[in-house]
Amino acid sequence: MQRCVIIGGGHAGAQACTSLRREGWTGQIILLTDEDSLPYHRPPLSKTYLQNQVSAQQLLIRPLNAYRKDDIEVKLNTRVERIEPAIQSIVLQNGERLSYDKLLICTGSRARKADCMGANLNNIFYIKTLKDIEKLSASIDSEKGRPNKRRVVMVGGGYIGLETAAVLKKMGHDVSIIERESRLLARVTAQSISTFYHNLHKANGIKIYTDTNVVAFQGKDTVSTVLCEDKVIPADIVVVGIGAQTNVELAQSAGLLIENGGIVINELCQTTDNNIYAAGDCTIGIEHHSGLATRIESVPNALEQAKTAAATICGKHKPVTAVPWFWSDQFDCKIQIAGLNQGYDETILRQSNEQALSLWYLKQGKVIAADCINCAKEFMAAKKIIALKLTIPKETLLNTDIDLFQALAQLTQPS
């Protein structure tokens, strides 16, 4: 009987299990994860789970019985030591060896650690796994003799930092954000969206320090202040959200091609080894619509790649063609992002009111991406425009009286 081994228990690994069975894989499936939990939904971690609105059980992507029903063996607390492609086997940290016919790497990424002085002090937390949130929650809830309101310093003004800051503020804490760039979300969006979120967080009572570098975390055993180049910020708790580092070490030591921090895959999620595939945040490939070689760190992309990898393993041809998309919830605002904005040369702001707007990214006159805040309908239109490579007149995008779906219907009517 053939065996497919999946390394990694995130969204991609969980989806691959389901998709392999749907695509007709009748052999063994073994899912390996170094966590002590079945695969779980990660976006709610810094939101509903941090606020104790859902349990760990409710976060599970599938219950244990579903894996058993599909005859999938899940090994928890299992770390892979190395891959041996020449003999198609992997060696676990405990010395056990597993052979494979097909191997799918879904190792994802890990939180990038702060490397400044004092980074090992207590009460410095990261946002990535269930354990990370449990540690943060325990620190917030359990310390006796302290007021309920804590001074929280969020290091990093990207999406994960802003989401976490918003939740901690809603929980009643005194929150400050430190961002080394000149504006929030500087690496992922244009100025107008950065300004919107700066104003949103400021209006909700969060202190924001841009153009600010952390020099050290200070304290005896537990962090008490964050030392910056030009200021000192008091802190009972520090949360670090400065990006992610891909887990490509296993693939690299196995001789697979790695570029720009990602396992190189083709449109069918095949690596440079005929029997090894990869999916999720750890990969880099040519994105279907932009033609860019890029790493896409998002749940939707992980799911799409897992489906494609499973189909390829089963001898089918189902390349990833979906438009990349992302989302973020902060206070009462939801941003939905369609496409990749790399290389844009023009932006068009479409705004009907202060709380609903969309920013459209153009390259040589064509829409390549859109950031849509509290306007789901325009987000859906953006995905269709990008997918069909439609040319939308700029005056149409600027005119908020025009329903974009109606405009799309006219553009896509057969002539």
Residue pairs with C-beta under 8 A, 6 or more apart in sequence:
1 27
1 28
2 25
2 27
2 28
2 101
2 102
3 27
3 28
3 29
3 30
3 98
3 99
3 100
3 101
3 102
4 20
4 25
4 27
4 28
4 29
4 30
4 100
4 101
4 102
4 103
4 104
4 313
5 30
5 32
5 90
5 98
5 100
5 102
5 103
5 104
6 13
6 16
6 17
6 29
6 30
6 31
6 32
6 103
6 104
6 106
7 13
7 32
7 80
7 90
7 103
7 104
7 105
7 106
7 107
7 250
8 32
8 33
8 105
8 106
8 107
8 108
8 247
8 280
8 282
9 31
9 32
9 33
9 34
9 35
9 37
9 38
9 39
9 74
9 76
9 106
10 39
10 42
10 106
10 108
10 280
10 281
10 302
11 39
11 41
11 42
11 61
11 280
11 299
11 302
11 303
11 306
12 106
12 108
12 279
12 280
12 281
12 302
12 303
12 305
12 306
12 309
13 31
13 33
13 39
13 104
13 106
13 280
13 306
14 31
14 39
14 61
14 62
14 306
15 302
15 303
15 306
15 307
15 310
16 104
16 106
16 279
16 306
16 307
16 309
16 310
17 29
17 31
17 62
17 67
17 70
17 72
18 62
18 70
19 306
19 307
19 309
19 310
19 311
20 29
20 310
20 313
20 314
21 29
21 70
21 72
22 310
23 310
23 311
23 313
23 314
23 316
24 314
25 310
25 313
25 314
27 101
28 71
28 73
29 70
29 71
29 72
29 73
30 72
30 73
30 74
30 75
30 98
31 39
31 67
31 72
31 73
31 74
31 75
32 75
32 78
32 80
32 92
33 39
33 74
33 75
33 76
33 77
33 78
34 77
34 78
34 79
35 76
35 77
35 129
35 130
35 131
36 76
36 77
37 56
37 60
37 76
37 130
38 60
38 61
38 62
38 63
38 64
38 67
38 74
38 76
39 60
39 61
39 62
40 56
40 59
40 60
40 61
40 130
41 59
41 60
41 61
42 128
42 129
42 299
43 299
44 54
44 59
45 59
45 127
45 129
45 130
45 132
45 133
46 127
46 133
46 160
46 163
46 164
46 167
47 163
47 167
47 329
48 54
49 56
49 59
49 130
49 133
50 133
50 136
50 137
50 164
50 167
50 168
50 171
51 167
51 170
51 171
52 137
56 130
59 130
64 74
67 73
67 74
78 92
78 93
79 92
79 93
80 90
80 91
80 92
80 93
80 250
81 90
81 91
81 92
81 93
82 90
82 91
82 250
82 253
82 254
83 89
83 90
83 103
83 250
83 251
83 253
83 254
83 276
84 90
84 91
84 254
85 254
85 255
85 273
85 275
85 276
87 99
88 99
88 100
88 101
88 103
88 275
89 97
89 98
89 99
89 100
90 97
90 98
90 100
90 103
91 97
92 98
100 275
101 275
102 275
102 276
102 277
102 313
103 275
103 276
103 277
104 276
104 277
104 278
104 279
104 309
104 310
104 313
105 250
105 251
105 263
105 271
105 276
105 277
105 278
105 279
105 282
106 278
106 279
106 280
106 282
106 302
106 306
107 246
107 247
107 248
107 250
107 251
107 280
107 282
108 246
108 247
108 280
108 281
108 282
108 302
109 128
109 244
109 245
109 246
109 247
109 281
109 282
109 297
110 128
110 244
110 245
110 247
111 126
111 127
111 128
111 132
111 240
111 241
111 244
111 245
112 242
112 243
112 244
112 245
113 119
113 126
113 240
114 124
114 155
114 214
114 217
114 240
114 242
116 214
116 215
116 216
116 217
117 215
117 216
117 217
118 216
118 217
118 218
118 219
118 223
119 217
121 217
121 219
121 221
121 222
121 223
122 219
122 221
122 222
122 223
123 139
123 222
123 223
123 235
123 236
123 237
123 238
124 217
124 223
124 238
124 239
124 240
125 132
125 135
125 136
125 139
125 237
125 238
125 239
125 240
126 132
126 239
126 240
126 241
127 133
127 136
127 160
127 164
127 239
127 241
128 244
136 237
136 239
139 237
140 150
140 171
140 173
140 237
146 236
148 172
149 172
149 173
149 174
150 173
150 174
150 236
150 237
151 173
151 174
151 176
151 234
151 235
151 236
151 237
152 165
152 168
152 173
152 174
152 175
152 176
152 235
152 236
152 237
152 238
152 239
153 175
153 176
153 177
153 178
153 226
153 233
153 235
153 237
153 238
153 239
154 161
154 164
154 165
154 168
154 175
154 176
154 177
154 178
154 238
154 239
154 241
155 161
155 178
155 214
155 226
155 238
155 239
155 240
155 241
155 242
156 177
156 178
156 179
156 240
156 241
156 242
156 243
157 177
157 178
157 179
157 181
157 183
157 184
157 185
157 186
157 208
157 210
158 184
158 185
158 187
158 188
158 241
158 242
158 243
159 185
159 188
159 326
159 328
160 241
161 177
161 179
161 239
161 241
161 242
162 177
162 184
162 185
162 197
162 201
162 328
162 330
163 328
163 329
163 330
164 239
164 241
165 175
165 177
165 201
165 206
165 239
166 201
166 204
166 206
166 329
166 330
166 331
168 175
168 239
169 175
169 201
169 204
169 205
169 206
170 331
173 237
175 205
175 206
175 207
176 206
176 207
176 208
176 209
176 233
176 235
177 184
177 201
177 206
177 207
177 208
177 209
178 209
178 212
178 214
178 226
178 228
178 233
179 186
179 208
179 209
179 210
179 211
179 212
180 211
180 212
180 213
180 214
181 187
181 210
181 211
182 210
182 211
183 191
183 194
183 195
183 198
183 210
184 194
184 197
184 198
184 201
184 208
184 210
185 193
185 194
185 197
186 194
188 341
189 341
189 359
189 371
190 341
190 344
190 347
190 359
190 361
190 371
192 347
192 349
192 357
192 359
193 335
193 359
193 371
193 373
196 357
196 373
197 330
198 208
198 210
200 330
200 331
200 333
201 208
201 330
201 331
202 208
204 331
209 228
209 231
209 233
212 228
212 229
212 230
212 231
213 228
213 229
214 226
214 227
214 228
215 227
215 228
215 229
216 226
216 227
217 223
217 225
217 226
217 227
217 235
217 238
218 224
218 225
218 226
218 227
218 232
219 225
223 235
223 236
223 237
223 238
224 234
224 235
224 236
225 232
225 233
225 234
225 235
226 232
226 233
226 235
226 238
244 281
244 297
245 261
246 261
246 262
246 281
246 282
246 295
247 282
248 258
248 261
248 262
248 263
248 282
251 258
251 263
251 271
251 276
251 278
251 282
252 258
254 273
254 276
255 272
255 273
256 263
256 264
256 271
256 272
256 273
256 276
256 278
257 263
257 264
257 271
257 272
258 264
259 284
259 293
260 284
260 293
260 295
261 284
261 295
262 282
262 283
262 284
262 285
262 295
263 271
263 278
263 282
263 283
263 284
264 271
264 272
264 283
264 284
264 285
265 271
265 277
265 278
265 279
265 283
265 284
265 285
265 305
266 285
266 286
267 285
267 286
267 288
267 308
267 319
267 320
268 308
268 309
268 311
268 312
268 317
268 318
268 319
269 277
269 278
269 279
269 283
269 285
269 305
269 308
269 309
269 312
269 320
270 276
270 277
270 312
271 277
271 278
277 309
277 312
277 313
278 309
279 302
279 305
279 306
279 308
279 309
280 301
280 302
280 305
280 306
281 295
281 296
281 297
281 302
283 295
283 305
284 293
284 294
284 295
285 293
285 294
286 292
286 293
287 293
287 294
287 296
287 324
287 340
288 319
288 320
288 321
288 322
289 323
289 324
289 339
289 340
289 368
289 386
289 387
289 389
290 339
290 340
290 342
290 343
290 368
292 340
292 342
292 343
294 340
294 342
296 324
296 340
298 324
298 325
298 326
300 322
300 324
300 325
300 326
301 320
301 324
304 320
304 322
305 320
307 318
308 318
308 319
308 320
311 317
311 318
312 318
323 338
323 339
323 383
323 386
323 387
324 338
324 339
324 340
325 336
325 337
325 338
325 339
325 379
325 383
326 336
326 337
327 334
327 335
327 336
327 337
328 334
328 335
332 355
333 355
333 373
333 374
334 373
334 374
334 376
335 371
335 372
335 373
336 372
336 376
336 379
337 369
337 370
337 371
337 372
337 379
338 369
338 370
338 372
338 379
338 382
338 383
338 386
339 361
339 367
339 368
339 369
339 370
339 382
339 383
339 386
340 368
340 369
341 361
341 368
341 369
341 371
343 363
343 368
344 361
344 362
344 363
344 368
344 369
345 362
345 363
345 364
346 361
346 362
346 363
346 365
347 359
347 360
347 361
347 362
348 359
348 360
348 362
348 394
348 397
348 398
349 357
349 358
349 359
349 360
350 357
350 358
350 359
350 360
350 378
350 397
350 398
350 400
351 357
351 358
351 400
352 375
352 400
355 373
355 374
356 373
356 374
356 375
357 372
357 373
357 374
357 375
358 370
358 371
358 372
358 373
358 375
358 378
358 379
358 382
359 370
359 371
360 367
360 369
360 370
360 382
360 397
361 367
361 368
361 369
361 370
361 371
362 368
362 394
365 391
366 389
366 391
367 382
367 385
367 386
367 390
367 392
367 397
368 386
369 382
369 386
370 378
370 379
370 382
370 385
370 386
372 378
372 379
372 382
377 404
377 405
378 404
380 405
381 404
381 405
381 408
384 390
384 408
385 392
385 408
388 412
390 408
390 411
390 412
392 404
392 407
392 411
396 402
396 404
396 407
397 404
